[in-house]
Amino acid sequence: MSFHMIYDALNTYQNPYDKGRRFEEFVIAFLRQGYYPERFRTVERWADWVAQHRPDESGKDRGIDFVAEDEAGRRWAIQAK
């Protein structure tokens, strides 16, 4: 699903949880397909990244919403509001 379609659908969700999840999908799509398509190889939700790369650590809120990895292998901590 493209970020344009996700963005247009954001206001159709009444449940805050559903709206939040769709916003996360929008940010990931925006970073991968929209503004930075050539910059990031991967973009993951923070909790998913921690579970996959540091399973012994907690995925608790640290102010990081997403972790992206660029083409050079550098990781970026991203906060989205």
C-alpha positions as CSV (number, residue, x, y, z in Angstrom):
1,M,0.0,0.0,0.0
2,S,1.4,3.4,-0.9
3,F,2.0,6.1,1.6
4,H,-0.6,8.3,-0.3
5,M,-3.3,5.7,0.3
6,I,-2.4,5.2,3.9
7,Y,-2.3,8.9,4.6
8,D,-5.7,9.4,3.0
9,A,-7.1,6.6,5.1
10,L,-5.7,7.9,8.5
11,N,-8.7,10.0,9.4
12,T,-11.2,7.1,8.7
13,Y,-10.1,5.3,11.9
14,Q,-11.9,6.1,15.1
15,N,-10.0,3.7,17.4
16,P,-6.7,5.4,18.6
17,Y,-4.8,2.1,18.5
18,D,-5.9,1.5,14.9
19,K,-5.1,5.0,13.9
20,G,-1.6,4.8,15.6
21,R,-0.8,1.5,13.8
22,R,-1.8,3.0,10.4
23,F,0.3,6.1,11.2
24,E,3.3,3.8,11.8
25,E,2.6,2.2,8.4
26,F,2.4,5.6,6.8
27,V,5.8,6.7,8.3
28,I,7.5,3.5,7.1
29,A,6.0,3.8,3.6
30,F,6.9,7.5,3.5
31,L,10.5,6.8,4.5
32,R,10.9,3.9,2.1
33,Q,8.8,5.1,-0.9
34,G,8.3,8.8,-0.5
35,Y,10.9,11.2,0.8
36,Y,13.9,8.9,1.1
37,P,13.5,6.0,-1.3
38,E,17.2,5.8,-2.1
39,R,18.5,6.4,1.4
40,F,17.0,3.6,3.6
41,R,17.4,-0.1,3.0
42,T,15.1,-1.0,5.9
43,V,12.8,0.9,8.2
44,E,11.3,-1.0,11.2
45,R,9.2,-0.1,14.2
46,W,11.4,0.2,17.3
47,A,9.8,-2.7,19.2
48,D,10.1,-5.0,16.1
49,W,13.8,-4.0,15.7
50,V,14.6,-4.7,19.4
51,A,12.8,-8.0,19.2
52,Q,14.8,-9.1,16.2
53,H,18.3,-7.6,16.9
54,R,18.4,-7.4,20.7
55,P,16.0,-10.0,22.1
56,D,17.5,-9.8,25.6
57,E,16.6,-6.1,25.9
58,S,13.2,-4.5,26.5
59,G,11.4,-2.8,23.7
60,K,10.2,-0.2,26.2
61,D,9.6,3.4,25.0
62,R,12.8,5.3,24.8
63,G,11.6,8.0,22.5
64,I,12.5,6.0,19.4
65,D,9.7,5.1,17.1
66,F,11.6,3.6,14.2
67,V,15.1,2.3,13.3
68,A,16.2,2.7,9.7
69,E,19.3,1.3,8.1
70,D,20.9,3.2,5.2
71,E,22.7,1.8,2.2
72,A,26.1,2.2,4.1
73,G,24.8,0.0,7.0
74,R,24.4,3.0,9.4
75,R,21.4,2.9,11.7
76,W,19.2,5.9,12.3
77,A,16.9,6.3,15.3
78,I,13.7,8.1,14.1
79,Q,10.9,9.7,16.1
80,A,7.7,10.5,14.4
81,K,4.8,12.6,15.7
